[in-house]
């Protein structure tokens, strides 16, 4: 068949497909019923075949260009991306994720290890004072002196350059996230690394908190850390739990191959790590803008109380269920 005859025989279907694309672009897929959708798909497949023939038999360049555009328009309508499903997002974030976290055994282990090490280390740092003291053996004397100098002036008394709060916020985002990533990454060492990283951070932070209770600058120190503490410390625990789950999946595969066990653990750890990222972000916002400000301590304590209540509501109230959603 000559090129002119092919164009003439198929042009009516091309025009029909073009009209369908125009209608879909204006009104969406809801304009087509089941029969119309079937017809549109058939026209699209025919146009794809015509485009292949046009390229193979070197039909006029204008015809080939027209078919490329037509097929592209039809493809975009047939395989258009789905809109963001707000209902599914809400169900995932406020129903499934809290229930997964509530039943996460690794999260419970990380919680006990962190707070156990933190409280014990804080107690020793505040009570054990021989030279060198416990705090100096954990944090080093130079770091303790630097921490004292940092809180020698009243909170919010420094002038600060324009945009300083935004710079500090960016620094805290990076710093806080790096702590979480270390806890998460260390968990890949067969789960034991995650426990070590969690315990190390707990002992280090506990020593800092305990030591500052014995210093004149302790009041300003606690004024600074109160507001962002709940979000930041909880985020560290979540990161450690996610890393431990990944690491232990290599040791205990549950009868699966190591690759399949690791893939399943990664899927289960994703909600925990996402929650940690959100908490690190919120903690950085508070630490960059509210914690170093001259706002009354009552305001900062109120933010800490609200943060703690929100965490309890999300992890316990929304999360309470007899079994996680994947097993329901």
Helices and strands as residue ranges (DSSP letters): H 3-27, G 29-31, H 34-56, H 61-78, H 86-91, I 92-96, H 97-102, H 105-127, H 134-139, H 141-150, H 164-186, H 192-212, H 218-251, H 258-289, H 297-312, I 313-317, G 325-327
